[in-house]
Amino acid sequence: MSFKKIVLRAVMLLFLVSGLAFSQADREVIIMVKPGTIVLPVGRISAPIDSVTINSDTLRSVLIDLNPELIIKVFPDFNLADTIAVSPFGDTFKRLNLSLVYKIQLPEGTDKQHVANTVKALPGVIFAEANGTRETESQREPNDGFFSNQWGLTNTGQSGVGSVPGADIKAIDAWGITTGNPNIKIGIIDKGVNGNHPDLSGKVSGDVSYYGGHGTHVAGIASAKTDNDTGIAGVDWNARIIAKKCTDSQGNLDYQKIHDGIVSAVDEGAAVLNGSFSGSEYNLLERSAFAYAYRMNVVSVVSMGNEYLQGNPIRYPAAYGQGIIAVGATTDGDERASYSNTGNHIDVVAPGGTHAGSNYDQHDIESTWPEWPWYVYLGGTSMAAPHVTGLASLLKGYRGDLQNDDIEQIIRISADTLPYMNHQEWTPEYGDGRINMSKALELLLYPNYLVRSTTSGAYRAGNTDGYWMAFVATPNLDDGIYYVKRYEARKNITLPREFWGTPHVWGRTVGSTGYSGESPNLAIPFCSVVPESTTSISATLRTFVYDVWDWELNHVG
C-alpha cells in the first residue's frame, strides 16, 4: 500500500434553507453579464441570436451552438438609479443591476442546467442559472384507515395524555415532494415477512412462506401499501421489500443466516437494508456482510437496542461504526424512550414508542401483523429503525445518483434538535436528533446543490507506534494478524465556490483508496473531514494507510 497512491474523494453540499420547492418547468437559462457584453437591437426587448450583438467571442460561439430561440431582456424598464437604496436605518447599499440580466430561451429538450453550468464559466458572464417556477409546498395525507393512529408520522396529540403535537418525522410534508419509487428495494433482515398481508401483498419477495410478527411489523413501518383505504401508511409508499428469514431451527437469529441474508438481499438489488436486531458480541461474519453491503453502495439501518435500563451495554450491529446508521427511539412525548440504548456510535433517533415489546399501547407504533387482527402496537428501537429505512429509500428513489454516504449525511444534517439535547448539535442520547423527512428531501431541492469533487494526493499528518492488527479481505494481503504502523494522510481542498456560510462537507468513502482505523480491518474505504477544518471556501480530508509486517517482522506491504 504505497503512501503516494492514496486517493481521497469528497462531496460538498451547499445547504441553503428554503421553504419552497423548485420545479424546472420551462426551457430558460437566466444570465447576468458585464456591461456591453450583450446588446439587443434598438427598441427591442427580445431577439433571435442572429440579431443580437455579443461582444465576447467565446460566449457568442457557445450561444450559436446552443441555437437559442430568443434572447430576452428580463427587466427592460429597470432604472439604473434603482441600484442605490437606503435602508430604514439610513444605510446606503447597492442593489443588483437588473439591466444586465437576460433570459436565453432554449430549444425543447435542452438540458438547461448543463447549459447554465457551461455558460457561467465564460468571459463576460457574471452568473448563469437554470430558470424555473416555484410552487407552494404541498402536503399529502393518505386515506389509510389507521393513519390517524400513526403519531410517529404526524403527531396531533392523538395518542392521549403526554403526547406532544409535532413530535413526529413530518411525513405529510415530505409526501408532497415524493411518495417513493417502486424500483427501489428494501431488504428486511429479520424473521420473514408475510407477503400476503393486505397492506403488503404484491410488493414482497424472498422469504414469505415462513414469516414472523416482528419482520412483518418492521416491513409495514418502512413501506406498507399506502393511500389504499386500508390499514396503515408506510414511510415509503412504493418501495418493494426483499424479505430475508435469518433464523435457526429454534427460531433465533443466527450469525451465519444474517450474513447470508444480507449478502443475498444486496445481490438481489436491495438499495437499503433494515436490521432491527442486536446482540452483545462483535461477530466478524456479520460485520463482513455489512462491509460487503457498504462496498456495494447499500445503506444499512440498524437499531441501537432496548437495554438502557439493564446497564446500557454496547450492542451490535449498531456499534460496528462505518457504513451503519444506528437508530435510537423517541416517544410521542418528544423525548428519548427510557429503554433506548445510548452511546458514541448513535447517529439519529426516530419514533419507537414508550414501551419496549408487545404492550399493545397507543403510545407505541402501530403496524402490520402477520395474522388477525392484522395490525398491532409494538415498541422498541426495532420500530424506530424502519422509519429511517423508509426515509433512506425515499431519498434514493428521488435521486438515484446518491451514494450511501450521501444518504446517511443528508439524514443526519436534516434531523431535528430535540428539547433534551439542550441546543447541542449531537448527543450520545439522540445522535444528531430525530429524523425529519421533509427537511431531508428539501435538501435535494433548489436552491440547494449537491456538488461532487474528486481529488488525489496527500501529505502525512502523523502516525502511530507499531501494534498488532488483524486484516481480513484486504487486497494483496493474506487474512491474518500483522504488525503495523498506521499513517494519517490528509489533503487540503478548495471548494468550487466561496459560500456565504459554512457548508456541510463529507467524504464519499466508497471511492477512497485509504482504509479505516477499524480493527479487525476489513479494507473498508475511509475518508472523513478533519473536525473544525471546514470554512466557506475550504476543508481538510483525511484517511489512513498502513505499513504492514508479518510475524517475523518482514515487510509485506
Backbone torsions as a table, in degrees:
resi	resn	phi	psi	omega
1	MET	NA	93.7	-175.5
2	SER	-73.9	132.1	179.5
3	PHE	-59.5	-35.1	-175.1
4	LYS	-73.4	-10.2	-176.8
5	LYS	-100.1	11.6	178.4
6	ILE	-62.5	137.7	171.9
7	VAL	-124.3	126.5	177.6
8	LEU	-110.2	141.7	178.0
9	ARG	-129.1	146.4	-178.2
10	ALA	-144.2	157.2	173.2
11	VAL	-119.6	136.0	174.4
12	MET	-112.1	131.4	177.6
13	LEU	-116.9	116.1	173.7
14	LEU	-81.6	115.8	-173.1
15	PHE	-105.3	102.7	176.6
16	LEU	-115.5	126.0	-176.7
17	VAL	-72.4	131.6	178.4
18	SER	-146.1	136.1	178.5
19	GLY	-96.7	8.1	-177.4
20	LEU	-121.6	145.8	173.2
21	ALA	-86.4	152.0	-178.9
22	PHE	-115.3	129.3	179.5
23	SER	-122.1	121.1	-180.0
24	GLN	-81.2	88.7	-169.0
25	ALA	-102.1	-3.7	-178.4
26	ASP	-130.8	-164.8	-172.8
27	ARG	-124.2	40.5	-172.5
28	GLU	-121.5	146.4	169.5
29	VAL	-116.5	131.6	177.4
30	ILE	-98.3	130.4	178.0
31	ILE	-129.3	150.5	170.8
32	MET	-117.9	130.4	-174.8
33	VAL	-120.9	164.3	175.0
34	LYS	-69.7	153.6	-179.0
35	PRO	-53.2	135.1	177.2
36	GLY	83.1	-2.5	-177.9
37	THR	-72.8	-42.1	176.9
38	ILE	-120.4	129.2	179.9
39	VAL	-131.5	117.0	177.4
40	LEU	-82.8	158.2	175.8
41	PRO	-56.0	147.9	-177.6
42	VAL	-56.3	130.7	177.4
43	GLY	82.6	-0.2	-178.7
44	ARG	-105.7	145.0	173.2
45	ILE	-108.9	-4.3	173.6
46	SER	-153.7	153.6	-179.1
47	ALA	-165.0	154.2	174.0
48	PRO	-70.1	162.1	-172.9
49	ILE	-58.6	-35.5	-176.0
50	ASP	-73.7	-7.6	178.1
51	SER	-104.2	-1.0	-173.8
52	VAL	-104.0	137.1	174.5
53	THR	-88.8	123.8	-180.0
54	ILE	-122.6	108.5	-174.2
55	ASN	-89.5	45.9	172.2
56	SER	-148.8	112.0	-175.3
57	ASP	-58.6	-41.5	-177.6
58	THR	-67.1	-46.4	179.7
59	LEU	-63.4	-41.2	179.5
60	ARG	-61.1	-44.9	-178.2
61	SER	-62.5	-44.3	-179.3
62	VAL	-64.7	-44.4	-178.4
63	LEU	-66.3	-37.5	177.5
64	ILE	-62.0	-41.1	178.3
65	ASP	-64.7	-32.7	179.4
66	LEU	-73.9	-21.1	178.5
67	ASN	54.8	56.0	179.8
68	PRO	-66.6	150.2	179.0
69	GLU	-74.9	-37.6	179.9
70	LEU	-151.8	153.2	165.0
71	ILE	-114.7	125.3	-168.2
72	ILE	-122.4	132.3	172.7
73	LYS	-78.0	118.4	-170.6
74	VAL	-73.5	-37.3	-176.6
75	PHE	-126.5	72.7	-173.6
76	PRO	-65.6	-23.6	-177.7
77	ASP	-97.5	11.6	-176.5
78	PHE	-68.0	135.8	-179.8
79	ASN	-100.4	124.5	-178.1
80	LEU	-58.5	-26.1	178.4
81	ALA	-64.5	-21.0	-178.4
82	ASP	-77.1	-3.7	177.6
83	THR	-74.5	-13.2	177.4
84	ILE	-107.8	128.6	-179.5
85	ALA	-136.1	160.0	179.3
86	VAL	-122.9	128.6	-179.4
87	SER	-77.1	165.5	176.2
88	PRO	-59.0	-15.9	-178.6
89	PHE	-97.4	5.4	177.3
90	GLY	89.7	3.6	179.8
91	ASP	-81.4	134.5	175.4
92	THR	-93.2	132.1	179.1
93	PHE	-142.3	163.9	-175.4
94	LYS	-103.4	135.1	176.8
95	ARG	-98.4	168.5	178.8
96	LEU	-62.6	135.7	175.5
97	ASN	-80.6	92.1	-173.2
98	LEU	-72.2	-9.8	177.3
99	SER	-69.6	-12.6	-178.3
100	LEU	-99.3	9.3	-175.3
101	VAL	-101.1	130.2	-179.1
102	TYR	-131.0	157.3	171.4
103	LYS	-110.1	133.4	174.3
104	ILE	-102.5	111.5	-178.2
105	GLN	-89.9	115.4	-169.5
106	LEU	-96.7	158.7	176.2
107	PRO	-64.7	156.5	178.9
108	GLU	-55.9	135.6	176.4
109	GLY	88.8	-2.7	179.0
110	THR	-73.2	138.8	176.7
111	ASP	-79.2	95.6	-172.2
112	LYS	-70.0	-28.2	177.4
113	GLN	-67.1	-38.9	176.6
114	HIS	-64.7	-40.4	178.1
115	VAL	-61.7	-46.2	-179.8
116	ALA	-59.7	-42.8	179.6
117	ASN	-63.4	-35.2	179.8
118	THR	-72.9	-47.6	-173.1
119	VAL	-69.0	-35.9	-173.2
120	LYS	-66.4	-15.7	-179.8
121	ALA	-91.8	1.5	-173.0
122	LEU	-89.3	153.2	177.0
123	PRO	-59.5	137.8	178.1
124	GLY	90.7	-11.8	-178.4
125	VAL	-98.3	125.8	179.2
126	ILE	-85.6	-45.0	171.4
127	PHE	-154.6	160.0	175.9
128	ALA	-144.9	133.5	-178.1
129	GLU	-139.7	144.1	172.3
130	ALA	-67.9	130.0	179.1
131	ASN	-83.2	167.6	179.0
132	GLY	-177.4	-168.3	178.2
133	THR	-120.9	161.8	175.8
134	ARG	-116.4	153.3	176.3
135	GLU	-140.7	151.7	179.8
136	THR	-65.6	146.0	-179.2
137	GLU	-64.3	132.7	-176.8
138	SER	-104.9	162.7	172.7
139	GLN	-118.6	153.3	176.9
140	ARG	-137.9	112.1	-178.9
141	GLU	-104.9	124.0	-176.3
142	PRO	-76.1	166.3	-176.4
143	ASN	-100.1	13.4	-178.5
144	ASP	-62.0	137.2	-172.3
145	GLY	-58.9	-35.2	-177.4
146	PHE	-100.2	9.0	-179.5
147	PHE	-58.2	-34.6	-178.9
148	SER	-63.5	-17.7	177.3
149	ASN	-86.4	-11.1	-172.3
150	GLN	-88.7	73.7	-177.5
151	TRP	-62.3	-25.5	179.5
152	GLY	-64.5	-29.0	178.4
153	LEU	-86.0	-45.5	176.9
154	THR	-146.5	112.1	-175.4
155	ASN	-101.1	114.5	175.6
156	THR	-108.1	7.6	-173.0
157	GLY	89.2	14.1	-170.9
158	GLN	-68.1	-19.8	-176.4
159	SER	-87.1	2.8	170.5
160	GLY	104.8	-157.3	-173.9
161	VAL	-55.7	130.1	179.7
162	GLY	92.3	-14.1	-179.8
163	SER	-75.3	133.7	-176.1
164	VAL	-108.6	113.8	177.3
165	PRO	-54.5	136.0	-179.2
166	GLY	92.6	-8.5	177.9
167	ALA	-80.6	72.6	-173.1
168	ASP	-151.2	-172.2	-175.9
169	ILE	-109.1	16.0	172.0
170	LYS	60.3	51.5	-173.4
171	ALA	-71.1	-45.8	-172.5
172	ILE	-68.6	-26.1	173.4
173	ASP	-68.3	-42.7	-179.6
174	ALA	-64.4	-40.1	-178.6
175	TRP	-66.4	-15.8	171.5
176	GLY	-70.4	-17.2	177.4
177	ILE	-95.3	-48.3	178.0
178	THR	-158.2	149.5	174.8
179	THR	-112.8	7.7	175.1
180	GLY	113.1	167.4	-174.7
181	ASN	-123.6	121.6	-177.9
182	PRO	-67.2	-8.7	177.1
183	ASN	-83.7	-7.3	179.8
184	ILE	-91.1	136.3	-179.8
185	LYS	-117.2	137.7	177.0
186	ILE	-109.9	125.9	175.2
187	GLY	-89.9	117.4	177.1
188	ILE	-96.5	102.6	-177.6
189	ILE	-90.3	101.0	-167.1
190	ASP	-159.9	-138.7	-178.8
191	LYS	-112.1	23.9	179.5
192	GLY	97.0	157.5	-177.6
193	VAL	-129.7	135.1	176.2
194	ASN	-76.1	99.7	-178.9
195	GLY	-73.4	-6.2	177.8
196	ASN	-96.4	2.3	178.3
197	HIS	-60.8	141.9	-177.9
198	PRO	-56.2	-29.2	-178.2
199	ASP	-96.3	3.5	-179.9
200	LEU	-128.4	-11.5	-173.5
201	SER	-59.8	139.4	176.9
202	GLY	86.9	-4.4	-177.4
203	LYS	-127.2	5.7	-176.2
204	VAL	-115.4	131.4	172.6
205	SER	-122.6	174.4	179.1
206	GLY	92.9	-136.0	-174.5
207	ASP	-85.3	90.1	-178.5
208	VAL	-113.7	-13.0	180.0
209	SER	-80.2	-32.3	178.1
210	TYR	-118.4	115.0	-171.0
211	TYR	-140.2	164.0	178.5
212	GLY	-126.3	165.5	179.1
213	GLY	-67.4	-40.8	-176.8
214	HIS	-60.7	-50.9	-179.1
215	GLY	-63.2	-36.8	179.1
216	THR	-67.4	-39.8	178.6
217	HIS	-63.9	-44.5	179.6
218	VAL	-62.7	-45.2	-178.6
219	ALA	-60.8	-39.3	180.0
220	GLY	-64.3	-40.8	178.3
221	ILE	-60.8	-46.5	-176.3
222	ALA	-68.9	-42.7	-169.5
223	SER	-159.0	47.1	172.0
224	ALA	-63.9	151.5	173.4
225	LYS	-59.6	136.4	-168.6
226	THR	-132.0	152.2	-177.1
227	ASP	60.8	34.9	-179.9
228	ASN	-113.3	16.9	177.1
229	ASP	61.5	25.4	-176.9
230	THR	-140.7	131.1	167.7
231	GLY	61.1	-128.5	-172.8
232	ILE	-108.5	175.7	173.1
233	ALA	-106.3	140.6	172.2
234	GLY	-90.4	155.1	176.4
235	VAL	-59.0	-48.1	173.4
236	ASP	-104.4	116.2	-174.3
237	TRP	-68.9	-29.3	-163.7
238	ASN	-118.4	-14.8	-179.4
239	ALA	-59.4	144.8	175.9
240	ARG	-90.8	163.6	-172.2
241	ILE	-121.0	131.8	169.4
242	ILE	-105.9	109.6	-177.9
243	ALA	-88.4	129.4	177.5
244	LYS	-123.6	115.5	179.1
245	LYS	-88.6	114.8	-170.8
246	CYS	-117.7	43.8	-175.9
247	THR	-110.0	153.9	174.1
248	ASP	-85.9	-170.0	-175.8
249	SER	-67.6	-18.4	177.5
250	GLN	-94.8	3.9	178.7
251	GLY	85.3	10.8	179.5
252	ASN	-95.0	145.2	175.3
253	LEU	-64.3	129.9	-172.0
254	ASP	-115.0	136.1	-177.2
255	TYR	-53.8	-46.9	-178.4
256	GLN	-65.2	-39.9	178.4
257	LYS	-66.0	-39.7	177.3
258	ILE	-61.7	-45.8	177.4
259	HIS	-55.1	-50.5	-177.5
260	ASP	-65.0	-38.2	179.8
261	GLY	-64.5	-43.2	178.8
262	ILE	-63.0	-50.1	-176.8
263	VAL	-61.9	-43.8	-178.3
264	SER	-70.1	-35.3	177.1
265	ALA	-63.8	-41.8	177.2
266	VAL	-63.2	-46.2	-178.9
267	ASP	-65.0	-24.5	178.7
268	GLU	-89.6	5.3	170.9
269	GLY	102.8	12.9	178.1
270	ALA	-64.6	133.0	175.5
271	ALA	-92.7	-24.0	-178.4
272	VAL	-137.3	141.3	174.7
273	LEU	-115.5	143.3	172.6
274	ASN	-118.4	123.2	176.6
275	GLY	-121.0	88.2	179.2
276	SER	-90.3	66.4	179.2
277	PHE	-153.9	163.6	179.1
278	SER	-158.2	159.8	177.0
279	GLY	-155.0	171.3	-172.6
280	SER	-89.5	-14.6	-174.4
281	GLU	-103.9	141.9	166.2
282	TYR	-71.3	131.1	-179.7
283	ASN	-127.7	118.1	-174.7
284	LEU	-65.3	-35.6	179.8
285	LEU	-63.1	-47.6	178.7
286	GLU	-64.6	-43.5	-179.1
287	ARG	-61.5	-39.1	-178.5
288	SER	-65.2	-32.1	178.2
289	ALA	-68.5	-42.7	176.8
290	PHE	-66.0	-35.0	176.3
291	ALA	-64.4	-40.3	176.6
292	TYR	-60.7	-45.3	178.9
293	ALA	-59.4	-42.4	-179.8
294	TYR	-63.4	-44.3	179.5
295	ARG	-64.6	-24.6	178.9
296	MET	-90.6	13.5	175.2
297	ASN	67.0	32.9	178.5
298	VAL	-101.9	141.8	176.5
299	VAL	-87.0	129.8	177.8
300	SER	-114.7	121.9	-179.9
301	VAL	-115.3	128.9	-177.7
302	VAL	-135.9	164.6	-178.4
303	SER	-93.1	148.0	-178.7
304	MET	-73.2	-26.0	-175.8
305	GLY	107.7	159.5	-171.6
306	ASN	-116.0	31.6	-172.2
307	GLU	-111.2	22.3	-178.4
308	TYR	-57.3	-40.5	-178.4
309	LEU	-76.8	-6.7	176.4
310	GLN	-106.6	27.7	176.4
311	GLY	105.5	0.2	176.7
312	ASN	53.6	53.5	-179.6
313	PRO	-71.1	156.9	173.9
314	ILE	-69.2	132.2	-176.9
315	ARG	-122.1	145.3	177.0
316	TYR	-114.8	147.0	15.1
317	PRO	-85.7	0.0	-176.4
318	ALA	-56.4	-35.7	-174.5
319	ALA	-86.5	4.0	179.3
320	TYR	-64.7	-29.5	175.2
321	GLY	97.0	-121.0	-170.8
322	GLN	-55.9	136.5	178.9
323	GLY	84.2	7.0	-178.5
324	ILE	-125.0	131.5	169.1
325	ILE	-99.8	109.1	-176.7
326	ALA	-94.6	127.5	-168.4
327	VAL	-120.3	125.4	171.1
328	GLY	-96.0	175.5	-172.7
329	ALA	-113.4	143.0	172.1
330	THR	-118.1	165.2	-179.6
331	THR	-108.1	172.5	175.1
332	ASP	-71.4	-5.4	175.5
333	GLY	-92.2	11.4	173.8
334	ASP	69.7	37.0	179.4
335	GLU	-146.5	169.2	177.1
336	ARG	-66.1	137.7	175.1
337	ALA	-66.0	140.2	-173.6
338	SER	-60.7	-26.9	-177.7
339	TYR	-86.3	-14.4	-167.4
340	SER	-74.1	122.7	-179.0
341	ASN	-62.8	152.6	179.2
342	THR	-124.3	171.3	178.2
343	GLY	156.9	169.3	-177.6
344	ASN	-69.8	-9.7	-178.2
345	HIS	-97.0	0.1	-179.3
346	ILE	-71.7	143.7	179.4
347	ASP	-106.3	-54.9	-178.5
348	VAL	-146.8	173.9	172.8
349	VAL	-124.7	161.8	179.4
350	ALA	-153.5	164.2	-178.3
351	PRO	-58.2	127.1	178.5
352	GLY	-132.3	-12.2	178.3
353	GLY	99.2	170.7	-175.2
354	THR	-82.2	-32.5	-174.8
355	HIS	-115.2	146.8	174.3
356	ALA	-95.3	115.9	179.0
357	GLY	119.9	-161.6	-171.9
358	SER	-97.1	73.2	-178.5
359	ASN	-97.7	-10.6	177.4
360	TYR	50.3	50.8	-177.0
361	ASP	-115.5	139.0	-176.2
362	GLN	-67.8	-11.1	173.1
363	HIS	-81.0	-3.6	176.6
364	ASP	-99.0	-161.8	-171.3
365	ILE	-107.9	121.4	177.8
366	GLU	-86.9	133.1	177.4
367	SER	-158.1	-175.5	-173.7
368	THR	-68.4	148.5	179.2
369	TRP	-133.4	144.1	-169.3
370	PRO	-71.5	-9.5	-178.0
371	GLU	-146.9	174.6	-179.4
372	TRP	-55.1	133.9	14.9
373	PRO	-88.4	14.8	173.0
374	TRP	75.8	-25.0	179.0
375	TYR	-138.4	131.0	178.2
376	VAL	-139.8	164.3	173.5
377	TYR	-95.1	127.9	171.5
378	LEU	-131.4	157.8	177.7
379	GLY	-130.6	156.3	177.2
380	GLY	143.8	167.9	173.9
381	THR	-66.0	-17.9	172.9
382	SER	-61.5	-31.1	178.7
383	MET	-84.8	-26.6	178.4
384	ALA	-69.9	-43.5	-175.2
385	ALA	-55.9	-46.4	-177.1
386	PRO	-67.6	-18.7	170.3
387	HIS	-62.2	-42.2	179.1
388	VAL	-70.9	-39.4	177.1
389	THR	-57.4	-45.7	178.9
390	GLY	-62.3	-39.7	177.2
391	LEU	-65.3	-41.9	178.3
392	ALA	-59.2	-41.1	-179.9
393	SER	-70.3	-33.6	174.7
394	LEU	-61.7	-45.6	-179.7
395	LEU	-62.8	-44.4	179.4
396	LYS	-64.4	-39.5	178.9
397	GLY	-68.6	-30.4	-179.3
398	TYR	-79.1	-37.0	178.5
399	ARG	-132.9	93.7	-174.3
400	GLY	-66.4	-15.4	-178.9
401	ASP	-85.7	-0.6	-179.9
402	LEU	-69.8	136.6	172.3
403	GLN	-88.2	165.9	-178.6
404	ASN	-60.8	-35.8	176.2
405	ASP	-62.3	-40.2	178.3
406	ASP	-60.3	-46.6	-176.8
407	ILE	-63.3	-44.7	178.8
408	GLU	-60.0	-45.8	-177.1
409	GLN	-68.3	-38.3	177.7
410	ILE	-62.6	-42.5	177.6
411	ILE	-62.0	-39.8	-176.2
412	ARG	-73.0	-46.4	-174.7
413	ILE	-75.0	-16.7	178.4
414	SER	-94.0	-1.7	-177.2
415	ALA	-68.5	151.0	-179.8
416	ASP	-86.4	132.1	172.5
417	THR	-73.6	127.8	-176.3
418	LEU	-96.8	160.5	-175.0
419	PRO	-53.7	-41.8	-176.1
420	TYR	-75.6	-1.4	174.3
421	MET	-80.7	-9.8	175.9
422	ASN	54.2	43.3	174.8
423	HIS	67.8	12.8	174.5
424	GLN	-84.6	146.3	-178.5
425	GLU	-73.1	-29.5	-179.0
426	TRP	-146.4	139.7	173.8
427	THR	-139.0	157.0	178.7
428	PRO	-70.6	-9.9	176.3
429	GLU	-89.1	-35.5	-172.2
430	TYR	-120.7	-5.7	-173.0
431	GLY	62.9	-133.1	177.6
432	ASP	-84.5	-1.0	178.3
433	GLY	119.2	-175.1	-179.7
434	ARG	-82.5	135.5	-177.5
435	ILE	-59.2	147.9	177.6
436	ASN	-129.0	103.1	-176.5
437	MET	-57.8	-44.4	-175.9
438	SER	-64.4	-47.1	-179.1
439	LYS	-64.9	-37.4	179.8
440	ALA	-61.9	-45.7	179.9
441	LEU	-71.0	-33.6	179.1
442	GLU	-64.3	-25.8	177.1
443	LEU	-63.7	-18.3	178.9
444	LEU	-94.4	3.1	-179.0
445	LEU	-103.3	152.9	172.7
446	TYR	-58.2	137.9	13.4
447	PRO	-98.3	22.9	175.9
448	ASN	-81.3	148.2	-178.9
449	TYR	-130.6	134.9	171.0
450	LEU	-100.7	109.7	-173.4
451	VAL	-110.6	128.2	-178.8
452	ARG	-107.9	142.7	178.5
453	SER	-145.3	142.3	178.1
454	THR	-119.6	136.9	179.1
455	THR	-140.1	158.8	179.0
456	SER	-136.6	164.8	-177.7
457	GLY	91.7	160.0	-177.6
458	ALA	-166.2	168.2	171.1
459	TYR	-124.9	153.3	-178.7
460	ARG	-77.5	127.1	-177.5
461	ALA	-112.1	7.8	-179.8
462	GLY	144.0	168.1	178.3
463	ASN	-153.7	162.4	177.6
464	THR	-93.5	164.9	166.1
465	ASP	-70.2	164.2	-179.8
466	GLY	-65.7	144.2	176.7
467	TYR	-155.2	164.8	-179.3
468	TRP	-89.0	137.8	-175.4
469	MET	-149.2	140.3	177.7
470	ALA	-86.3	136.5	174.8
471	PHE	-121.4	130.1	-178.8
472	VAL	-131.1	137.1	176.3
473	ALA	56.9	39.3	179.4
474	THR	-100.4	128.3	-179.3
475	PRO	-56.4	138.0	176.3
476	ASN	62.8	22.8	179.9
477	LEU	-144.8	125.2	177.5
478	ASP	-64.8	144.9	175.8
479	ASP	-58.9	133.8	179.9
480	GLY	165.7	-172.3	-179.6
481	ILE	-106.5	129.9	-174.7
482	TYR	-131.1	156.9	174.1
483	TYR	-90.5	125.6	-171.3
484	VAL	-133.8	156.2	160.0
485	LYS	-114.9	133.2	179.0
486	ARG	-103.5	129.0	179.2
487	TYR	-108.8	135.0	173.3
488	GLU	-91.8	124.5	179.0
489	ALA	-109.1	132.8	-178.8
490	ARG	-124.5	156.2	176.2
491	LYS	-143.6	124.9	174.5
492	ASN	-83.8	131.8	-179.6
493	ILE	-122.2	149.4	173.3
494	THR	-103.2	128.8	-179.7
495	LEU	-70.5	157.3	-173.2
496	PRO	-69.2	-11.7	176.6
497	ARG	-157.5	161.5	174.8
498	GLU	-88.6	125.5	-176.0
499	PHE	-94.5	158.8	178.1
500	TRP	-65.2	-40.4	179.3
501	GLY	-121.1	-165.6	178.4
502	THR	-88.5	117.6	-178.6
503	PRO	-76.8	165.3	171.7
504	HIS	-84.8	126.4	-178.9
505	VAL	-128.3	135.8	176.3
506	TRP	-145.2	161.2	178.2
507	GLY	-84.2	134.4	170.6
508	ARG	-86.4	85.7	-165.6
509	THR	-64.0	-31.1	-177.8
510	VAL	-55.3	-29.8	-177.2
511	GLY	-90.0	-3.9	-175.8
512	SER	-78.7	154.2	173.1
513	THR	-105.8	4.5	170.7
514	GLY	-89.8	159.5	-177.7
515	TYR	-109.9	156.0	179.3
516	SER	-72.5	170.9	176.9
517	GLY	-88.7	10.5	-176.3
518	GLU	-67.2	140.3	177.6
519	SER	-131.2	125.4	0.2
520	PRO	-61.3	149.3	-179.5
521	ASN	-91.0	119.3	-179.7
522	LEU	-101.2	24.4	-179.8
523	ALA	57.7	35.7	176.1
524	ILE	-76.1	122.2	179.5
525	PRO	-57.5	150.2	-175.1
526	PHE	-145.4	135.5	172.3
527	CYS	-157.1	124.9	178.2
528	SER	-134.3	169.8	177.1
529	VAL	-95.7	130.8	177.6
530	VAL	-61.6	126.6	-177.4
531	PRO	-53.0	139.8	177.3
532	GLU	65.3	15.0	-178.2
533	SER	-94.5	-12.2	-174.9
534	THR	-79.9	131.8	173.7
535	THR	-123.4	-173.2	179.4
536	SER	-69.9	-11.1	-175.5
537	ILE	-133.9	-5.6	-174.2
538	SER	-154.3	169.6	174.3
539	ALA	-159.8	164.7	176.9
540	THR	-120.6	126.9	179.5
541	LEU	-99.7	158.4	177.0
542	ARG	-146.1	154.1	171.4
543	THR	-150.3	-176.8	-178.8
544	PHE	-128.4	142.3	170.6
545	VAL	-128.6	160.8	-170.9
546	TYR	-128.5	138.0	169.0
547	ASP	-97.9	117.3	-165.6
548	VAL	-113.9	133.9	178.4
549	TRP	-129.6	149.8	-179.8
550	ASP	-87.5	-172.5	-175.0
551	TRP	-59.8	-33.2	179.3
552	GLU	-88.3	10.1	179.9
553	LEU	60.5	39.9	168.5
554	ASN	-91.1	134.3	-178.0
555	HIS	-68.8	126.2	-177.1
556	VAL	-122.2	-9.7	179.2
557	GLY	175.1	NA	NA
